[in-house]
């Protein structure tokens, strides 16, 4: 004889209300004032009422250039890349061209300037792809990625401490390197991944 089993019905938990609003700055002290960024110790009352102390790196923001040369192949274009030593990572990294925005500089103007300085290339067509925060737990820097097309070559004008090797790498090879874990630079992974997705949907 079959026995009946009782099923206890429980109501689904309600999702917590989404918090919004801005934090209230209670105290701010300058801990470090350097040529590239400042470090502030900030006491804030966050949305929801929590009071916390944060050490924040404040920065003007950076621009990233995904420069595409499709003159030889639109199906598998060249991407302009850089290889340089990064002491913070203690290794050479393969990266998209990028640099810091000056205080009163428009991001697009900064992107054009950085590409000329670091690679010598100029582009006729520019498109903003994304703005993101690389490590918002302590870093206030945002990075804005631009797609640059219709390229012309020129002479690079790097700063004295920039030892940059300019490379032209097929998109297919970069995607293969990304998938194999051979690209370790975050902005490069984000930039080529967004570009790949746009190409799949016919938007790039």
C-alpha positions as CSV (number, residue, x, y, z in Angstrom):
1,X,0.0,0.0,0.0
2,X,1.4,3.3,-1.0
3,X,2.0,5.8,1.7
4,X,1.3,9.5,1.4
5,X,4.2,11.8,1.9
6,X,3.5,15.3,3.1
7,X,5.2,18.2,1.4
8,X,5.9,21.2,3.5
9,X,5.4,24.3,1.4
10,X,7.7,27.2,2.2
11,X,7.4,30.6,0.8
12,X,10.3,31.8,-1.3
13,X,12.5,34.3,0.4
14,X,12.1,37.8,-0.8
15,X,15.2,39.2,-2.4
16,X,16.7,42.0,-0.3
17,X,15.9,45.5,-1.4
18,X,18.5,46.9,-3.7
19,X,20.4,49.7,-2.0
20,X,21.0,52.9,-3.9
21,X,22.3,56.4,-3.2
22,X,25.7,57.8,-2.5
23,X,28.0,57.6,0.5
24,X,28.4,60.5,2.8
25,X,32.0,61.5,3.2
26,X,32.7,62.1,7.0
27,X,36.5,62.6,6.9
28,X,39.2,62.6,4.3
29,X,43.0,62.8,4.8
30,X,45.7,62.9,2.1
31,X,48.0,60.0,2.8
32,X,50.2,60.2,-0.4
33,X,50.5,62.8,-3.1
34,X,52.4,61.5,-6.2
35,X,52.9,62.6,-9.8
36,X,50.4,60.0,-11.1
37,X,47.9,59.5,-8.4
38,X,46.9,60.4,-4.8
39,X,46.0,58.1,-1.9
40,X,43.3,59.3,0.4
41,X,42.1,57.8,3.7
42,X,38.4,58.3,3.8
43,X,35.8,57.6,6.4
44,X,32.4,57.3,4.8
45,X,28.8,56.5,5.7
46,X,27.8,54.1,3.0
47,X,24.2,53.6,1.7
48,X,22.5,51.5,4.3
49,X,24.2,53.3,7.2
50,X,27.4,51.4,7.5
51,X,30.4,53.6,8.5
52,X,33.7,52.4,7.1
53,X,37.2,53.6,6.6
54,X,38.7,53.1,3.1
55,X,42.1,53.8,1.6
56,X,41.4,54.9,-1.9
57,X,43.8,55.6,-4.8
58,X,42.4,58.6,-6.7
59,X,43.3,58.9,-10.4
60,X,42.3,61.0,-13.4
61,X,41.2,57.9,-15.4
62,X,42.9,56.1,-18.3
63,X,42.2,55.4,-21.9
64,X,42.7,52.2,-23.9
65,X,43.0,52.0,-27.7
66,X,42.0,48.9,-29.6
67,X,43.5,49.9,-33.0
68,X,42.4,47.6,-35.9
69,X,44.3,47.5,-39.2
70,X,42.1,45.6,-41.7
71,X,43.7,46.7,-44.9
72,X,45.1,43.2,-45.6
73,X,42.2,41.2,-44.2
74,X,38.8,42.3,-42.8
75,X,38.1,38.7,-41.7
76,X,41.2,38.5,-39.5
77,X,42.6,42.0,-39.1
78,X,45.8,43.0,-37.3
79,X,45.5,44.5,-33.8
80,X,48.2,47.0,-32.8
81,X,49.8,45.7,-29.6
82,X,52.6,46.7,-27.2
83,X,55.0,44.6,-25.2
84,X,56.7,46.2,-22.2
85,X,58.1,45.4,-18.8
86,X,55.8,46.1,-15.9
87,X,57.5,46.2,-12.5
88,X,54.2,45.8,-10.6
89,X,53.6,42.5,-12.3
90,X,57.4,41.7,-12.4
91,X,57.2,40.6,-16.0
92,X,56.8,41.7,-19.6
93,X,53.2,42.0,-20.6
94,X,51.4,42.1,-23.9
95,X,48.9,45.0,-23.9
96,X,46.7,47.3,-25.9
97,X,48.1,50.9,-26.0
98,X,46.8,52.8,-23.1
99,X,47.7,55.8,-20.9
100,X,46.6,58.3,-18.2
101,X,44.2,61.1,-19.0
102,X,45.3,64.6,-18.0
103,X,43.2,66.5,-15.5
104,X,41.2,68.6,-17.9
105,X,41.5,66.3,-21.0
106,X,38.6,64.7,-22.7
107,X,38.9,60.9,-22.8
108,X,38.8,60.7,-26.6
109,X,41.4,63.4,-27.0
110,X,43.6,61.4,-24.5
111,X,43.1,58.2,-26.5
112,X,44.2,59.9,-29.7
113,X,47.2,61.5,-28.0
114,X,48.3,58.2,-26.4
115,X,48.1,56.2,-29.6
116,X,50.3,58.7,-31.5
117,X,52.8,59.0,-28.6
118,X,53.1,55.2,-28.0
119,X,52.7,53.7,-31.5
120,X,52.7,56.6,-34.1
121,X,49.4,55.4,-35.6
122,X,46.5,57.7,-36.2
123,X,42.9,56.7,-36.8
124,X,40.2,58.3,-38.9
125,X,37.3,56.5,-37.1
126,X,36.8,56.2,-33.3
127,X,34.1,54.5,-31.2
128,X,33.8,54.2,-27.5
129,X,33.4,50.5,-26.4
130,X,33.1,50.6,-22.6
131,X,34.1,52.3,-19.4
132,X,34.9,50.1,-16.5
133,X,36.7,50.0,-13.1
134,X,39.6,47.6,-12.9
135,X,39.7,47.2,-9.1
136,X,37.0,49.4,-7.4
137,X,37.7,48.0,-3.9
138,X,40.6,50.5,-3.5
139,X,41.2,52.0,-6.9
140,X,39.1,54.9,-8.2
141,X,40.7,54.8,-11.7
142,X,38.3,54.1,-14.6
143,X,39.4,52.8,-17.9
144,X,37.7,53.8,-21.2
145,X,38.3,51.5,-24.2
146,X,38.1,53.0,-27.7
147,X,37.9,51.2,-31.1
148,X,40.2,52.9,-33.6
149,X,39.9,52.1,-37.3
150,X,41.0,53.5,-40.7
151,X,44.6,53.6,-39.6
152,X,47.6,55.5,-40.9
153,X,51.2,54.9,-39.7
154,X,53.6,57.4,-38.3
155,X,56.5,57.9,-35.9
156,X,56.0,57.1,-32.2
157,X,56.9,59.7,-29.6
158,X,57.3,57.7,-26.3
159,X,58.3,59.3,-23.0
160,X,61.8,58.8,-21.8
161,X,60.9,56.0,-19.4
162,X,58.7,54.1,-21.9
163,X,60.5,51.2,-23.5
164,X,57.8,49.8,-25.8
165,X,57.9,47.2,-28.5
166,X,55.2,47.7,-31.1
167,X,53.6,44.5,-32.5
168,X,51.0,43.8,-35.1
169,X,49.1,40.6,-34.2
170,X,46.2,38.9,-36.0
171,X,43.0,39.0,-34.0
172,X,42.7,35.2,-34.3
173,X,46.1,34.8,-32.7
174,X,45.2,37.2,-29.8
175,X,41.9,35.3,-29.2
176,X,43.9,32.0,-29.1
177,X,46.4,33.5,-26.7
178,X,43.5,34.8,-24.5
179,X,41.8,31.4,-24.4
180,X,45.1,29.7,-23.5
181,X,45.7,32.1,-20.6
182,X,48.7,33.7,-22.2
183,X,47.4,37.3,-22.0
184,X,47.5,38.6,-18.4
185,X,46.6,42.2,-18.9
186,X,43.0,43.0,-17.9
187,X,42.3,45.9,-20.2
188,X,43.5,43.8,-23.2
189,X,41.3,40.8,-22.3
190,X,38.3,43.1,-22.0
191,X,39.0,45.1,-25.1
192,X,39.5,42.1,-27.5
193,X,36.6,40.2,-25.9
194,X,34.2,43.0,-26.5
195,X,35.5,43.5,-30.0
196,X,35.1,39.8,-30.7
197,X,31.5,39.9,-29.5
198,X,30.7,42.9,-31.6
199,X,32.1,41.2,-34.7
200,X,29.9,38.1,-34.1
201,X,26.8,40.3,-34.0
202,X,27.8,42.4,-37.0
203,X,28.3,45.6,-35.0
204,X,32.0,46.0,-35.7
